[in-house]
Amino acid sequence: MANAVKNIAKFIKKESENDEAKVLWELCKALEGESSFDLQKLFDLSVKSFDLALKLLDEWRIDRHISERRIQKYLDLSDD
């Protein structure tokens, strides 16, 4: 998730007062804390910000999948 997070962090620092930066920040916090996020907010974003959000979600999903596989592998080994 590093690339998307880095790009969003740059965007937020550059555009800290921008409403789109605030939405992206809320999305990052929600994914990190496994809390809810209003997806409707994504539809109000510009194409650039929406693309950043999609990349973040894609990388987050891959990271979660890898993490779950590691946990499952560990649990499978501990049953032996």
Distance bins in CASP14 RR format, pairs under 12 A and 6 or more apart:
PFRMAT RR
TARGET T0000
AUTHOR 0000-0000-0000
RMODE 2
METHOD distances of the structure
MODEL  1
1 7 0 0 0 0 0 1 0 0 0 0 0
1 8 0 0 0 0 1 0 0 0 0 0 0
1 9 0 0 0 0 0 1 0 0 0 0 0
1 27 0 0 0 0 0 1 0 0 0 0 0
1 28 0 0 0 0 1 0 0 0 0 0 0
1 31 0 0 0 0 1 0 0 0 0 0 0
1 32 0 0 0 0 1 0 0 0 0 0 0
1 55 0 0 0 0 1 0 0 0 0 0 0
1 56 1 0 0 1 0 0 0 0 0 0 0
1 57 0 0 0 0 1 0 0 0 0 0 0
1 58 0 0 0 0 1 0 0 0 0 0 0
1 59 1 1 0 0 0 0 0 0 0 0 0
1 60 1 0 1 0 0 0 0 0 0 0 0
1 61 0 0 0 0 1 0 0 0 0 0 0
1 62 1 0 0 1 0 0 0 0 0 0 0
1 63 1 0 1 0 0 0 0 0 0 0 0
1 64 0 0 0 0 1 0 0 0 0 0 0
1 65 0 0 0 0 0 1 0 0 0 0 0
1 66 0 0 0 0 0 1 0 0 0 0 0
1 67 0 0 0 0 0 1 0 0 0 0 0
2 8 0 0 0 0 0 1 0 0 0 0 0
2 9 0 0 0 0 0 1 0 0 0 0 0
2 55 0 0 0 0 0 1 0 0 0 0 0
2 56 0 0 0 0 0 1 0 0 0 0 0
2 59 1 0 0 1 0 0 0 0 0 0 0
2 60 0 0 0 0 0 1 0 0 0 0 0
2 62 0 0 0 0 0 1 0 0 0 0 0
2 63 0 0 0 0 1 0 0 0 0 0 0
3 9 0 0 0 0 0 1 0 0 0 0 0
3 10 0 0 0 0 0 1 0 0 0 0 0
3 52 0 0 0 0 0 1 0 0 0 0 0
3 55 1 0 0 1 0 0 0 0 0 0 0
3 56 0 0 0 0 1 0 0 0 0 0 0
3 58 0 0 0 0 0 1 0 0 0 0 0
3 59 1 0 0 1 0 0 0 0 0 0 0
3 60 0 0 0 0 0 1 0 0 0 0 0
3 62 0 0 0 0 0 1 0 0 0 0 0
3 63 0 0 0 0 0 1 0 0 0 0 0
4 10 0 0 0 0 0 1 0 0 0 0 0
4 11 0 0 0 0 0 1 0 0 0 0 0
4 24 0 0 0 0 1 0 0 0 0 0 0
4 27 0 0 0 0 0 1 0 0 0 0 0
4 28 0 0 0 0 1 0 0 0 0 0 0
4 31 0 0 0 0 0 1 0 0 0 0 0
4 51 0 0 0 0 1 0 0 0 0 0 0
4 52 1 0 0 1 0 0 0 0 0 0 0
4 53 0 0 0 0 1 0 0 0 0 0 0
4 54 0 0 0 0 1 0 0 0 0 0 0
4 55 1 0 1 0 0 0 0 0 0 0 0
4 56 1 0 1 0 0 0 0 0 0 0 0
4 57 0 0 0 0 1 0 0 0 0 0 0
4 58 1 0 0 1 0 0 0 0 0 0 0
4 59 1 0 1 0 0 0 0 0 0 0 0
4 60 1 0 0 1 0 0 0 0 0 0 0
4 61 0 0 0 0 0 1 0 0 0 0 0
4 62 0 0 0 0 0 1 0 0 0 0 0
4 63 0 0 0 0 0 1 0 0 0 0 0
5 11 0 0 0 0 0 1 0 0 0 0 0
5 12 0 0 0 0 0 1 0 0 0 0 0
5 24 0 0 0 0 0 1 0 0 0 0 0
5 25 0 0 0 0 0 1 0 0 0 0 0
5 27 0 0 0 0 0 1 0 0 0 0 0
5 28 1 0 0 1 0 0 0 0 0 0 0
5 29 0 0 0 0 0 1 0 0 0 0 0
5 31 0 0 0 0 1 0 0 0 0 0 0
5 32 0 0 0 0 1 0 0 0 0 0 0
5 52 0 0 0 0 1 0 0 0 0 0 0
5 53 0 0 0 0 0 1 0 0 0 0 0
5 55 0 0 0 0 1 0 0 0 0 0 0
5 56 1 0 0 1 0 0 0 0 0 0 0
5 57 0 0 0 0 0 1 0 0 0 0 0
5 59 1 0 0 1 0 0 0 0 0 0 0
5 60 0 0 0 0 1 0 0 0 0 0 0
5 63 0 0 0 0 0 1 0 0 0 0 0
6 12 0 0 0 0 0 1 0 0 0 0 0
6 13 0 0 0 0 0 1 0 0 0 0 0
6 28 0 0 0 0 0 1 0 0 0 0 0
6 52 0 0 0 0 0 1 0 0 0 0 0
6 55 0 0 0 0 0 1 0 0 0 0 0
6 56 0 0 0 0 0 1 0 0 0 0 0
6 59 0 0 0 0 0 1 0 0 0 0 0
7 13 0 0 0 0 0 1 0 0 0 0 0
7 14 0 0 0 0 0 1 0 0 0 0 0
7 21 0 0 0 0 0 1 0 0 0 0 0
7 24 0 0 0 0 1 0 0 0 0 0 0
7 28 0 0 0 0 0 1 0 0 0 0 0
7 48 0 0 0 0 0 1 0 0 0 0 0
7 49 0 0 0 0 0 1 0 0 0 0 0
7 51 0 0 0 0 1 0 0 0 0 0 0
7 52 1 0 1 0 0 0 0 0 0 0 0
7 53 0 0 0 0 0 1 0 0 0 0 0
7 54 0 0 0 0 0 1 0 0 0 0 0
7 55 1 0 0 1 0 0 0 0 0 0 0
7 56 0 0 0 0 1 0 0 0 0 0 0
7 59 0 0 0 0 0 1 0 0 0 0 0
8 14 0 0 0 0 0 1 0 0 0 0 0
8 15 0 0 0 0 0 1 0 0 0 0 0
8 20 0 0 0 0 0 1 0 0 0 0 0
8 21 0 0 0 0 1 0 0 0 0 0 0
8 22 0 0 0 0 0 1 0 0 0 0 0
8 23 0 0 0 0 0 1 0 0 0 0 0
8 24 1 0 1 0 0 0 0 0 0 0 0
8 25 1 0 0 1 0 0 0 0 0 0 0
8 26 0 0 0 0 0 1 0 0 0 0 0
8 27 0 0 0 0 1 0 0 0 0 0 0
8 28 1 0 0 1 0 0 0 0 0 0 0
8 29 0 0 0 0 0 1 0 0 0 0 0
8 31 0 0 0 0 0 1 0 0 0 0 0
8 32 0 0 0 0 0 1 0 0 0 0 0
8 45 0 0 0 0 0 1 0 0 0 0 0
8 48 0 0 0 0 0 1 0 0 0 0 0
8 49 0 0 0 0 1 0 0 0 0 0 0
8 51 0 0 0 0 0 1 0 0 0 0 0
8 52 1 0 1 0 0 0 0 0 0 0 0
8 53 0 0 0 0 1 0 0 0 0 0 0
8 54 0 0 0 0 0 1 0 0 0 0 0
8 55 0 0 0 0 1 0 0 0 0 0 0
8 56 1 0 0 1 0 0 0 0 0 0 0
8 57 0 0 0 0 0 1 0 0 0 0 0
8 59 0 0 0 0 0 1 0 0 0 0 0
8 60 0 0 0 0 0 1 0 0 0 0 0
9 15 0 0 0 0 0 1 0 0 0 0 0
9 16 0 0 0 0 0 1 0 0 0 0 0
9 21 0 0 0 0 0 1 0 0 0 0 0
9 24 0 0 0 0 1 0 0 0 0 0 0
9 25 0 0 0 0 1 0 0 0 0 0 0
9 28 0 0 0 0 1 0 0 0 0 0 0
9 52 0 0 0 0 0 1 0 0 0 0 0
9 56 0 0 0 0 0 1 0 0 0 0 0
10 16 0 0 0 0 0 1 0 0 0 0 0
10 21 0 0 0 0 0 1 0 0 0 0 0
10 24 0 0 0 0 0 1 0 0 0 0 0
10 52 0 0 0 0 1 0 0 0 0 0 0
11 18 0 0 0 0 1 0 0 0 0 0 0
11 20 0 0 0 0 1 0 0 0 0 0 0
11 21 1 0 0 1 0 0 0 0 0 0 0
11 22 0 0 0 0 0 1 0 0 0 0 0
11 23 0 0 0 0 0 1 0 0 0 0 0
11 24 1 0 0 1 0 0 0 0 0 0 0
11 25 0 0 0 0 1 0 0 0 0 0 0
11 27 0 0 0 0 0 1 0 0 0 0 0
11 28 0 0 0 0 0 1 0 0 0 0 0
11 45 0 0 0 0 0 1 0 0 0 0 0
11 46 0 0 0 0 0 1 0 0 0 0 0
11 48 0 0 0 0 1 0 0 0 0 0 0
11 49 1 0 0 1 0 0 0 0 0 0 0
11 51 0 0 0 0 0 1 0 0 0 0 0
11 52 1 0 0 1 0 0 0 0 0 0 0
11 53 0 0 0 0 0 1 0 0 0 0 0
11 55 0 0 0 0 0 1 0 0 0 0 0
11 56 0 0 0 0 0 1 0 0 0 0 0
12 18 0 0 0 0 1 0 0 0 0 0 0
12 19 0 0 0 0 0 1 0 0 0 0 0
12 20 0 0 0 0 1 0 0 0 0 0 0
12 21 1 0 1 0 0 0 0 0 0 0 0
12 22 0 0 0 0 1 0 0 0 0 0 0
12 23 0 0 0 0 0 1 0 0 0 0 0
12 24 1 0 0 1 0 0 0 0 0 0 0
12 25 1 0 1 0 0 0 0 0 0 0 0
12 26 0 0 0 0 0 1 0 0 0 0 0
12 27 0 0 0 0 0 1 0 0 0 0 0
12 28 0 0 0 0 1 0 0 0 0 0 0
12 29 0 0 0 0 0 1 0 0 0 0 0
12 49 0 0 0 0 0 1 0 0 0 0 0
12 52 0 0 0 0 1 0 0 0 0 0 0
12 56 0 0 0 0 0 1 0 0 0 0 0
13 21 0 0 0 0 1 0 0 0 0 0 0
13 24 0 0 0 0 0 1 0 0 0 0 0
13 25 0 0 0 0 0 1 0 0 0 0 0
14 20 0 0 0 0 0 1 0 0 0 0 0
14 21 0 0 0 0 1 0 0 0 0 0 0
14 24 0 0 0 0 0 1 0 0 0 0 0
14 48 0 0 0 0 0 1 0 0 0 0 0
14 49 0 0 0 0 0 1 0 0 0 0 0
15 21 1 0 1 0 0 0 0 0 0 0 0
15 22 0 0 0 0 1 0 0 0 0 0 0
15 23 0 0 0 0 0 1 0 0 0 0 0
15 24 0 0 0 0 1 0 0 0 0 0 0
15 25 0 0 0 0 0 1 0 0 0 0 0
15 45 0 0 0 0 0 1 0 0 0 0 0
15 46 0 0 0 0 0 1 0 0 0 0 0
15 48 0 0 0 0 0 1 0 0 0 0 0
15 49 0 0 0 0 1 0 0 0 0 0 0
15 52 0 0 0 0 0 1 0 0 0 0 0
16 22 0 0 0 0 1 0 0 0 0 0 0
16 24 0 0 0 0 0 1 0 0 0 0 0
16 25 0 0 0 0 1 0 0 0 0 0 0
17 25 0 0 0 0 0 1 0 0 0 0 0
18 24 0 0 0 0 1 0 0 0 0 0 0
18 25 0 0 0 0 0 1 0 0 0 0 0
18 45 0 0 0 0 0 1 0 0 0 0 0
18 46 0 0 0 0 1 0 0 0 0 0 0
18 48 0 0 0 0 0 1 0 0 0 0 0
18 49 0 0 0 0 1 0 0 0 0 0 0
19 25 0 0 0 0 0 1 0 0 0 0 0
19 26 0 0 0 0 0 1 0 0 0 0 0
19 41 0 0 0 0 1 0 0 0 0 0 0
19 44 0 0 0 0 1 0 0 0 0 0 0
19 45 0 0 0 0 1 0 0 0 0 0 0
19 46 0 0 0 0 0 1 0 0 0 0 0
19 49 0 0 0 0 1 0 0 0 0 0 0
20 26 0 0 0 0 0 1 0 0 0 0 0
20 27 0 0 0 0 0 1 0 0 0 0 0
20 41 0 0 0 0 1 0 0 0 0 0 0
20 42 0 0 0 0 0 1 0 0 0 0 0
20 43 0 0 0 0 0 1 0 0 0 0 0
20 44 0 0 0 0 1 0 0 0 0 0 0
20 45 1 0 1 0 0 0 0 0 0 0 0
20 46 1 0 0 1 0 0 0 0 0 0 0
20 47 0 0 0 0 0 1 0 0 0 0 0
20 48 0 0 0 0 1 0 0 0 0 0 0
20 49 1 0 1 0 0 0 0 0 0 0 0
20 50 0 0 0 0 1 0 0 0 0 0 0
20 51 0 0 0 0 0 1 0 0 0 0 0
20 52 0 0 0 0 1 0 0 0 0 0 0
20 53 0 0 0 0 1 0 0 0 0 0 0
21 27 0 0 0 0 0 1 0 0 0 0 0
21 28 0 0 0 0 0 1 0 0 0 0 0
21 45 0 0 0 0 0 1 0 0 0 0 0
21 46 0 0 0 0 0 1 0 0 0 0 0
21 48 0 0 0 0 0 1 0 0 0 0 0
21 49 0 0 0 0 1 0 0 0 0 0 0
21 52 0 0 0 0 1 0 0 0 0 0 0
21 53 0 0 0 0 0 1 0 0 0 0 0
22 28 0 0 0 0 0 1 0 0 0 0 0
22 29 0 0 0 0 0 1 0 0 0 0 0
22 41 0 0 0 0 1 0 0 0 0 0 0
22 44 0 0 0 0 0 1 0 0 0 0 0
22 45 0 0 0 0 0 1 0 0 0 0 0
22 49 0 0 0 0 0 1 0 0 0 0 0
23 29 0 0 0 0 0 1 0 0 0 0 0
23 30 0 0 0 0 0 1 0 0 0 0 0
23 37 0 0 0 0 1 0 0 0 0 0 0
23 38 0 0 0 0 1 0 0 0 0 0 0
23 39 0 0 0 0 0 1 0 0 0 0 0
23 40 0 0 0 0 0 1 0 0 0 0 0
23 41 1 0 1 0 0 0 0 0 0 0 0
23 42 1 0 0 1 0 0 0 0 0 0 0
23 43 0 0 0 0 0 1 0 0 0 0 0
23 44 1 0 0 1 0 0 0 0 0 0 0
23 45 1 0 0 1 0 0 0 0 0 0 0
23 46 0 0 0 0 0 1 0 0 0 0 0
23 49 1 0 0 1 0 0 0 0 0 0 0
23 50 0 0 0 0 1 0 0 0 0 0 0
23 52 0 0 0 0 0 1 0 0 0 0 0
23 53 1 0 0 1 0 0 0 0 0 0 0
23 56 0 0 0 0 0 1 0 0 0 0 0
24 30 0 0 0 0 0 1 0 0 0 0 0
24 31 0 0 0 0 0 1 0 0 0 0 0
24 37 0 0 0 0 0 1 0 0 0 0 0
24 41 0 0 0 0 1 0 0 0 0 0 0
24 42 0 0 0 0 1 0 0 0 0 0 0
24 44 0 0 0 0 0 1 0 0 0 0 0
24 45 1 0 0 1 0 0 0 0 0 0 0
24 46 0 0 0 0 0 1 0 0 0 0 0
24 48 0 0 0 0 0 1 0 0 0 0 0
24 49 1 0 0 1 0 0 0 0 0 0 0
24 50 0 0 0 0 1 0 0 0 0 0 0
24 51 0 0 0 0 0 1 0 0 0 0 0
24 52 1 0 0 1 0 0 0 0 0 0 0
24 53 1 0 0 1 0 0 0 0 0 0 0
24 54 0 0 0 0 0 1 0 0 0 0 0
24 55 0 0 0 0 0 1 0 0 0 0 0
24 56 1 0 0 1 0 0 0 0 0 0 0
24 57 0 0 0 0 0 1 0 0 0 0 0
25 31 0 0 0 0 0 1 0 0 0 0 0
25 32 0 0 0 0 0 1 0 0 0 0 0
25 37 0 0 0 0 0 1 0 0 0 0 0
25 41 0 0 0 0 0 1 0 0 0 0 0
25 49 0 0 0 0 0 1 0 0 0 0 0
25 52 0 0 0 0 0 1 0 0 0 0 0
25 53 0 0 0 0 0 1 0 0 0 0 0
25 56 0 0 0 0 0 1 0 0 0 0 0
26 32 0 0 0 0 0 1 0 0 0 0 0
26 33 0 0 0 0 0 1 0 0 0 0 0
26 35 0 0 0 0 1 0 0 0 0 0 0
26 36 0 0 0 0 0 1 0 0 0 0 0
26 37 1 0 0 1 0 0 0 0 0 0 0
26 38 0 0 0 0 1 0 0 0 0 0 0
26 39 0 0 0 0 0 1 0 0 0 0 0
26 41 1 0 0 1 0 0 0 0 0 0 0
26 42 0 0 0 0 0 1 0 0 0 0 0
26 45 0 0 0 0 0 1 0 0 0 0 0
26 53 0 0 0 0 0 1 0 0 0 0 0
26 56 0 0 0 0 0 1 0 0 0 0 0
27 33 0 0 0 0 0 1 0 0 0 0 0
27 35 0 0 0 0 0 1 0 0 0 0 0
27 36 0 0 0 0 0 1 0 0 0 0 0
27 37 1 0 1 0 0 0 0 0 0 0 0
27 38 0 0 0 0 1 0 0 0 0 0 0
27 39 0 0 0 0 1 0 0 0 0 0 0
27 41 1 0 0 1 0 0 0 0 0 0 0
27 42 1 0 0 1 0 0 0 0 0 0 0
27 45 0 0 0 0 1 0 0 0 0 0 0
27 49 0 0 0 0 1 0 0 0 0 0 0
27 50 0 0 0 0 0 1 0 0 0 0 0
27 52 0 0 0 0 1 0 0 0 0 0 0
27 53 1 0 1 0 0 0 0 0 0 0 0
27 54 0 0 0 0 0 1 0 0 0 0 0
27 55 0 0 0 0 0 1 0 0 0 0 0
27 56 1 0 0 1 0 0 0 0 0 0 0
27 57 1 0 0 1 0 0 0 0 0 0 0
27 60 0 0 0 0 1 0 0 0 0 0 0
28 35 0 0 0 0 0 1 0 0 0 0 0
28 37 0 0 0 0 1 0 0 0 0 0 0
28 52 0 0 0 0 0 1 0 0 0 0 0
28 53 0 0 0 0 1 0 0 0 0 0 0
28 55 0 0 0 0 0 1 0 0 0 0 0
28 56 1 0 0 1 0 0 0 0 0 0 0
28 57 0 0 0 0 0 1 0 0 0 0 0
28 59 0 0 0 0 0 1 0 0 0 0 0
28 60 0 0 0 0 1 0 0 0 0 0 0
29 35 1 0 0 1 0 0 0 0 0 0 0
29 36 0 0 0 0 0 1 0 0 0 0 0
29 37 0 0 0 0 1 0 0 0 0 0 0
29 56 0 0 0 0 0 1 0 0 0 0 0
30 36 1 0 0 1 0 0 0 0 0 0 0
30 37 1 1 0 0 0 0 0 0 0 0 0
30 38 0 0 0 0 1 0 0 0 0 0 0
30 39 0 0 0 0 0 1 0 0 0 0 0
30 41 0 0 0 0 0 1 0 0 0 0 0
30 42 0 0 0 0 0 1 0 0 0 0 0
30 53 0 0 0 0 0 1 0 0 0 0 0
30 56 0 0 0 0 0 1 0 0 0 0 0
30 57 0 0 0 0 0 1 0 0 0 0 0
30 60 0 0 0 0 0 1 0 0 0 0 0
31 37 1 0 0 1 0 0 0 0 0 0 0
31 53 0 0 0 0 0 1 0 0 0 0 0
31 56 1 0 0 1 0 0 0 0 0 0 0
31 57 1 0 0 1 0 0 0 0 0 0 0
31 58 0 0 0 0 0 1 0 0 0 0 0
31 59 0 0 0 0 1 0 0 0 0 0 0
31 60 1 0 1 0 0 0 0 0 0 0 0
31 61 0 0 0 0 1 0 0 0 0 0 0
31 63 0 0 0 0 1 0 0 0 0 0 0
31 64 0 0 0 0 1 0 0 0 0 0 0
32 56 0 0 0 0 0 1 0 0 0 0 0
32 60 0 0 0 0 1 0 0 0 0 0 0
32 63 0 0 0 0 0 1 0 0 0 0 0
32 64 0 0 0 0 0 1 0 0 0 0 0
33 60 0 0 0 0 0 1 0 0 0 0 0
34 60 0 0 0 0 0 1 0 0 0 0 0
34 64 0 0 0 0 1 0 0 0 0 0 0
37 53 0 0 0 0 1 0 0 0 0 0 0
37 56 0 0 0 0 0 1 0 0 0 0 0
37 57 0 0 0 0 0 1 0 0 0 0 0
37 60 0 0 0 0 0 1 0 0 0 0 0
38 44 0 0 0 0 0 1 0 0 0 0 0
39 45 0 0 0 0 0 1 0 0 0 0 0
39 50 0 0 0 0 0 1 0 0 0 0 0
39 53 0 0 0 0 1 0 0 0 0 0 0
39 54 0 0 0 0 0 1 0 0 0 0 0
39 57 0 0 0 0 1 0 0 0 0 0 0
41 49 0 0 0 0 0 1 0 0 0 0 0
41 50 0 0 0 0 0 1 0 0 0 0 0
41 53 0 0 0 0 1 0 0 0 0 0 0
42 49 0 0 0 0 1 0 0 0 0 0 0
42 50 1 0 0 1 0 0 0 0 0 0 0
42 51 0 0 0 0 0 1 0 0 0 0 0
42 52 0 0 0 0 0 1 0 0 0 0 0
42 53 1 0 1 0 0 0 0 0 0 0 0
42 54 0 0 0 0 1 0 0 0 0 0 0
42 56 0 0 0 0 0 1 0 0 0 0 0
42 57 0 0 0 0 1 0 0 0 0 0 0
43 49 0 0 0 0 0 1 0 0 0 0 0
43 50 0 0 0 0 1 0 0 0 0 0 0
43 53 0 0 0 0 0 1 0 0 0 0 0
44 50 0 0 0 0 1 0 0 0 0 0 0
44 53 0 0 0 0 0 1 0 0 0 0 0
45 51 0 0 0 0 1 0 0 0 0 0 0
45 52 0 0 0 0 1 0 0 0 0 0 0
45 53 1 0 0 1 0 0 0 0 0 0 0
45 54 0 0 0 0 1 0 0 0 0 0 0
45 56 0 0 0 0 0 1 0 0 0 0 0
46 52 0 0 0 0 1 0 0 0 0 0 0
46 53 0 0 0 0 0 1 0 0 0 0 0
47 53 0 0 0 0 0 1 0 0 0 0 0
47 54 0 0 0 0 0 1 0 0 0 0 0
48 54 0 0 0 0 0 1 0 0 0 0 0
48 55 0 0 0 0 0 1 0 0 0 0 0
49 55 0 0 0 0 0 1 0 0 0 0 0
49 56 0 0 0 0 0 1 0 0 0 0 0
50 56 0 0 0 0 0 1 0 0 0 0 0
50 57 0 0 0 0 0 1 0 0 0 0 0
51 57 0 0 0 0 0 1 0 0 0 0 0
51 58 0 0 0 0 0 1 0 0 0 0 0
52 58 0 0 0 0 0 1 0 0 0 0 0
52 59 0 0 0 0 0 1 0 0 0 0 0
53 59 0 0 0 0 0 1 0 0 0 0 0
53 60 0 0 0 0 0 1 0 0 0 0 0
54 60 0 0 0 0 0 1 0 0 0 0 0
54 61 0 0 0 0 0 1 0 0 0 0 0
55 61 0 0 0 0 0 1 0 0 0 0 0
55 62 0 0 0 0 0 1 0 0 0 0 0
56 62 0 0 0 0 0 1 0 0 0 0 0
56 63 0 0 0 0 0 1 0 0 0 0 0
57 63 0 0 0 0 0 1 0 0 0 0 0
57 64 0 0 0 0 0 1 0 0 0 0 0
58 64 0 0 0 0 0 1 0 0 0 0 0
58 65 0 0 0 0 0 1 0 0 0 0 0
59 65 0 0 0 0 0 1 0 0 0 0 0
59 66 0 0 0 0 0 1 0 0 0 0 0
60 66 0 0 0 0 0 1 0 0 0 0 0
60 67 0 0 0 0 0 1 0 0 0 0 0
61 67 0 0 0 0 0 1 0 0 0 0 0
61 68 0 0 0 0 0 1 0 0 0 0 0
62 68 0 0 0 0 0 1 0 0 0 0 0
62 69 0 0 0 0 0 1 0 0 0 0 0
63 69 0 0 0 0 0 1 0 0 0 0 0
63 70 0 0 0 0 0 1 0 0 0 0 0
64 70 0 0 0 0 0 1 0 0 0 0 0
64 71 0 0 0 0 0 1 0 0 0 0 0
65 71 0 0 0 0 0 1 0 0 0 0 0
65 72 0 0 0 0 0 1 0 0 0 0 0
66 72 0 0 0 0 0 1 0 0 0 0 0
66 73 0 0 0 0 0 1 0 0 0 0 0
67 73 0 0 0 0 0 1 0 0 0 0 0
67 74 0 0 0 0 0 1 0 0 0 0 0
68 74 0 0 0 0 0 1 0 0 0 0 0
68 75 0 0 0 0 0 1 0 0 0 0 0
69 75 0 0 0 0 0 1 0 0 0 0 0
69 76 0 0 0 0 0 1 0 0 0 0 0
70 76 0 0 0 0 0 1 0 0 0 0 0
70 77 0 0 0 0 0 1 0 0 0 0 0
71 77 0 0 0 0 0 1 0 0 0 0 0
71 78 0 0 0 0 0 1 0 0 0 0 0
72 78 0 0 0 0 0 1 0 0 0 0 0
72 79 0 0 0 0 0 1 0 0 0 0 0
73 79 0 0 0 0 0 1 0 0 0 0 0
73 80 0 0 0 0 0 1 0 0 0 0 0
74 80 0 0 0 0 0 1 0 0 0 0 0
END
